């Protein structure tokens, strides 16, 4: 039975009987595995290991796959801040199963019949997409199970890159460009390019097909913004009229997240950023170096960028204004 567990792990802990057969698992062995409690049947033709998480199982029992933001989350890239699960359902699907859902994207009123049976509980540790590199596996934000999921009625545009329980990266990003708030969709674009999840030219095609009103772009910043929150920070400041240079290397003293107007350095930190004592000390050292060279540092937590932007913007405005005034008084140009 170890072979069945290994095969399921390779496919992300959930697979159809067709996928398992193609991987060499005979029906008899699968029945024995279910009988012995090694795997479980989620619905006819669909099987999961006990490591599969509740969100995966919920999508399958809805006759869908994780899509849009929920799929981007499993790929280790920016997925916005929404707490709902996003489910992809083929346009030609006969119905949705198991629970009421919000019909979120391009769905006819009579396209689905909804049953109201409870969703089976499942494992607690979220499962990454098996092709997500280890360096990108930080943490998975699982959707609130009490919220009605958003359903995307679309065709999978890259079937070869999809798994049975999750859409392809191309489909996930395409759905996000039509679903997420524009600045979060833009941050997802930046993240997908920076992390090399999709090729730049493929992302350009996705953006070209997105609604023009969203204002999404593929530009020179896309592969220079290393996190979704950093994308929000930088693009908001640029929209406010600041000159921002991201990923700024300050001589031999290390790299900062960027510099504003050539005179104020900035850092945007996530909660995992200071996971070691060494990283904590290193950041303080670079802040002191900046101050020693007359370069103040604005340091904002990711939660502050997301939840208290007016405070962050006010801090930037005051720090930049003070730094520029001092340079004028001293007769010094911007440092960079």
SEVEXKE-515268 format. One record per residue (C-alpha): chain; x, y, z. Coordinates in nm, 2 decimals. Layout:
BEGIN
chain/X/Y/Z
A/X/Y/Z
...
//
This chain:
BEGIN
chain/X/Y/Z
A/0.00/0.00/0.00
A/0.30/0.23/0.03
A/0.29/0.26/-0.35
A/-0.06/0.40/-0.34
A/0.04/0.65/-0.08
A/0.34/0.76/-0.28
A/0.14/0.80/-0.60
A/-0.12/1.01/-0.42
A/0.15/1.22/-0.27
A/0.30/1.29/-0.61
A/-0.04/1.42/-0.73
A/-0.10/1.63/-0.42
A/-0.28/1.37/-0.21
A/-0.60/1.37/-0.42
A/-0.66/1.20/-0.75
A/-0.93/1.04/-0.97
A/-0.94/0.67/-1.04
A/-0.84/0.74/-1.40
A/-0.52/0.92/-1.28
A/-0.44/0.63/-1.04
A/-0.50/0.37/-1.31
A/-0.26/0.56/-1.54
A/0.00/0.55/-1.26
A/-0.03/0.18/-1.24
A/-0.27/0.13/-0.95
A/-0.51/-0.16/-1.01
A/-0.87/-0.12/-0.91
A/-0.85/-0.42/-0.67
A/-0.55/-0.27/-0.49
A/-0.74/0.06/-0.46
A/-1.05/-0.12/-0.32
A/-0.83/-0.29/-0.07
A/-0.67/0.04/0.03
A/-1.01/0.19/0.10
A/-1.12/-0.11/0.30
A/-0.80/-0.10/0.51
A/-0.84/0.27/0.57
A/-0.52/0.37/0.39
A/-0.71/0.60/0.15
A/-1.06/0.73/0.14
A/-1.32/0.78/-0.13
A/-1.44/1.14/-0.14
A/-1.70/1.07/-0.40
A/-1.74/0.81/-0.68
A/-1.41/0.79/-0.87
A/-1.22/1.03/-0.64
A/-0.97/0.92/-0.38
A/-0.76/1.10/-0.12
A/-0.49/1.01/0.13
A/-0.55/1.11/0.49
A/-0.30/1.39/0.44
A/-0.54/1.57/0.20
A/-0.67/1.88/0.37
A/-1.03/2.00/0.42
A/-1.02/2.26/0.15
A/-0.91/2.01/-0.12
A/-1.18/1.77/-0.01
A/-1.44/2.05/-0.01
A/-1.36/2.15/-0.37
A/-1.39/1.79/-0.48
A/-1.72/1.73/-0.31
A/-1.84/2.05/-0.49
A/-1.75/1.88/-0.82
A/-1.48/2.14/-0.88
A/-1.11/2.22/-0.83
A/-0.93/2.48/-0.63
A/-0.90/2.78/-0.86
A/-0.82/3.15/-0.86
A/-0.68/3.28/-0.53
A/-0.71/2.94/-0.36
A/-0.49/2.79/-0.64
A/-0.24/3.07/-0.63
A/-0.21/3.02/-0.25
A/-0.10/2.66/-0.31
A/0.15/2.77/-0.57
A/0.33/3.00/-0.31
A/0.25/3.33/-0.48
A/0.03/3.63/-0.38
A/-0.33/3.55/-0.37
A/-0.49/3.86/-0.21
A/-0.65/3.87/0.13
A/-1.00/3.73/0.08
A/-1.11/3.46/0.32
A/-1.33/3.27/0.08
A/-1.24/2.95/-0.10
A/-1.24/2.98/-0.48
A/-1.36/2.68/-0.68
A/-1.32/2.63/-1.05
A/-1.60/2.44/-1.22
A/-1.60/2.36/-1.60
A/-1.86/2.56/-1.79
A/-2.03/2.24/-1.91
A/-2.06/2.10/-1.56
A/-2.41/1.97/-1.49
A/-2.44/2.09/-1.14
A/-2.26/2.18/-0.81
A/-2.29/1.94/-0.52
A/-2.31/1.95/-0.15
A/-2.36/2.31/-0.03
A/-2.49/2.64/-0.15
A/-2.24/2.86/-0.32
A/-2.22/3.22/-0.45
A/-2.23/3.21/-0.83
A/-1.93/3.45/-0.88
A/-1.83/3.46/-1.24
A/-2.03/3.44/-1.56
A/-2.29/3.18/-1.45
A/-2.64/3.13/-1.59
A/-2.91/3.15/-1.33
A/-3.03/2.79/-1.41
A/-2.68/2.64/-1.45
A/-2.66/2.45/-1.12
A/-2.87/2.26/-0.87
A/-2.74/2.27/-0.52
A/-2.77/2.00/-0.26
A/-2.72/2.09/0.11
A/-2.53/1.80/0.26
A/-2.24/1.87/0.49
A/-1.89/1.85/0.36
A/-1.67/1.57/0.50
A/-1.40/1.69/0.74
A/-1.04/1.62/0.64
A/-0.68/1.66/0.74
A/-0.56/1.98/0.91
A/-0.22/2.05/0.75
A/-0.27/2.23/0.41
A/-0.12/2.06/0.11
A/0.11/2.25/-0.13
A/0.09/2.20/-0.50
A/0.35/1.93/-0.55
A/0.55/2.14/-0.80
A/0.58/2.44/-0.56
A/0.96/2.47/-0.48
A/1.06/2.44/-0.12
A/1.19/2.80/-0.11
A/0.83/2.92/-0.18
A/0.66/2.71/0.08
A/0.61/2.97/0.36
A/0.26/2.92/0.48
A/-0.08/2.85/0.33
A/-0.38/3.06/0.43
A/-0.68/2.82/0.43
A/-1.02/2.97/0.35
A/-1.28/3.02/0.62
A/-1.50/2.71/0.59
A/-1.80/2.90/0.71
A/-1.80/3.14/0.42
A/-1.98/3.06/0.09
A/-1.71/2.98/-0.17
A/-1.67/3.19/-0.49
A/-1.73/2.97/-0.80
A/-1.56/3.03/-1.13
A/-1.74/2.87/-1.43
A/-1.46/2.85/-1.69
A/-1.27/2.61/-1.90
A/-0.92/2.49/-1.80
A/-0.69/2.66/-2.05
A/-0.38/2.44/-1.98
A/-0.50/2.09/-1.89
A/-0.15/1.94/-1.90
A/-0.05/2.17/-1.61
A/-0.36/2.11/-1.40
A/-0.41/1.84/-1.14
A/-0.73/1.67/-1.05
A/-0.79/1.90/-0.75
A/-0.63/2.23/-0.86
A/-0.63/2.43/-1.18
A/-0.31/2.51/-1.38
A/-0.11/2.83/-1.29
A/-0.23/2.99/-1.61
A/-0.60/2.93/-1.53
A/-0.55/3.04/-1.17
A/-0.39/3.38/-1.27
A/-0.65/3.43/-1.55
A/-0.93/3.39/-1.30
A/-0.76/3.62/-1.05
A/-0.73/3.90/-1.30
A/-1.11/3.90/-1.33
A/-1.19/3.83/-0.97
A/-0.94/3.99/-0.72
A/-0.94/4.37/-0.66
A/-0.71/4.52/-0.92
A/-0.42/4.60/-0.69
A/-0.42/4.25/-0.56
A/-0.45/4.10/-0.91
A/-0.15/4.32/-1.00
A/0.05/4.19/-0.70
A/-0.04/3.83/-0.81
A/0.10/3.91/-1.16
A/0.42/4.06/-1.01
A/0.46/3.75/-0.78
A/0.40/3.50/-1.06
A/0.67/3.66/-1.27
A/0.92/3.72/-0.99
A/0.89/3.36/-0.87
A/0.91/3.22/-1.23
A/0.58/3.03/-1.19
A/0.49/3.14/-1.55
A/0.69/3.28/-1.84
A/0.66/3.65/-1.88
A/0.51/3.62/-2.23
A/0.24/3.39/-2.10
A/0.15/3.64/-1.83
A/0.14/3.91/-2.10
A/-0.12/3.71/-2.28
A/-0.33/3.67/-1.97
A/-0.31/4.04/-1.89
A/-0.40/4.13/-2.25
A/-0.72/3.93/-2.21
A/-0.81/4.08/-1.88
A/-1.07/4.36/-1.86
A/-0.91/4.69/-1.96
A/-1.07/4.88/-1.67
A/-0.86/4.68/-1.43
A/-0.54/4.86/-1.54
A/-0.32/4.55/-1.51
A/0.03/4.57/-1.66
A/0.34/4.37/-1.72
A/0.62/4.62/-1.68
A/0.97/4.66/-1.56
A/0.87/4.64/-1.19
A/0.72/4.29/-1.22
A/1.04/4.09/-1.17
A/1.18/4.34/-0.91
A/0.91/4.30/-0.65
A/0.97/4.00/-0.43
A/0.65/3.98/-0.24
A/0.28/4.07/-0.29
A/0.29/4.32/0.00
A/0.60/4.48/-0.15
A/0.41/4.51/-0.47
A/0.13/4.69/-0.30
A/0.37/4.92/-0.11
A/0.57/5.02/-0.42
A/0.29/5.06/-0.66
A/0.08/5.26/-0.42
A/0.37/5.50/-0.37
A/0.43/5.53/-0.74
A/0.06/5.60/-0.79
A/0.09/5.88/-0.53
A/0.37/6.04/-0.73
A/0.68/5.92/-0.56
A/0.99/5.80/-0.74
A/1.06/5.45/-0.61
A/1.35/5.22/-0.69
A/1.29/4.87/-0.56
A/1.55/4.61/-0.46
A/1.82/4.87/-0.39
A/2.17/4.76/-0.30
A/2.35/5.00/-0.07
A/2.71/4.94/-0.15
A/2.87/4.67/0.06
A/2.61/4.70/0.33
A/2.35/4.48/0.18
A/2.02/4.51/-0.01
A/1.71/4.71/0.10
A/1.36/4.66/-0.04
A/1.40/4.99/-0.21
A/1.47/5.36/-0.19
A/1.21/5.65/-0.22
A/1.31/5.97/-0.40
A/1.67/5.88/-0.37
A/1.68/5.97/0.00
A/1.47/5.73/0.21
A/1.53/5.36/0.23
A/1.24/5.12/0.30
A/1.18/4.77/0.42
A/0.85/4.57/0.42
A/0.86/4.28/0.66
A/0.64/3.98/0.68
A/0.58/3.79/1.01
A/0.82/3.52/0.90
A/1.09/3.77/0.81
A/1.28/3.75/1.14
A/1.27/3.38/1.19
A/1.63/3.38/1.33
A/1.83/3.59/1.56
A/2.08/3.65/1.28
A/1.82/3.80/1.04
A/1.69/4.02/1.32
A/2.04/4.16/1.40
A/2.12/4.19/1.03
A/1.82/4.41/0.97
A/1.90/4.64/1.26
A/2.26/4.67/1.14
A/2.15/4.78/0.79
A/1.91/5.03/0.95
A/2.20/5.18/1.15
A/2.42/5.19/0.84
A/2.15/5.38/0.65
A/2.11/5.63/0.93
A/2.49/5.67/0.96
A/2.50/5.77/0.59
A/2.21/6.01/0.63
A/1.95/5.77/0.48
A/1.65/5.72/0.71
A/1.47/5.39/0.69
A/1.09/5.34/0.68
A/1.02/4.99/0.80
A/0.66/4.87/0.77
A/0.51/4.53/0.87
A/0.31/4.35/0.61
A/0.00/4.37/0.83
A/0.04/4.75/0.84
A/0.06/4.78/0.46
A/-0.26/4.57/0.44
A/-0.46/4.70/0.73
A/-0.33/5.05/0.81
A/-0.21/5.21/0.48
A/-0.29/5.57/0.58
A/-0.04/5.54/0.87
A/0.23/5.39/0.65
A/0.17/5.66/0.38
A/0.18/5.93/0.64
A/0.51/5.80/0.77
A/0.66/5.79/0.42
A/0.54/6.14/0.34
A/0.69/6.29/0.66
A/1.02/6.10/0.63
A/1.07/6.19/0.27
A/0.97/6.55/0.32
A/1.22/6.58/0.61
A/1.50/6.41/0.43
A/1.45/6.63/0.12
A/1.44/6.94/0.33
A/1.76/6.85/0.51
A/1.93/6.79/0.17
A/1.82/7.13/0.04
A/1.95/7.30/0.36
A/2.28/7.11/0.34
A/2.30/7.17/-0.04
A/2.32/6.80/-0.11
A/2.14/6.63/-0.39
A/1.95/6.31/-0.35
A/2.19/6.03/-0.28
A/2.08/5.81/-0.56
//
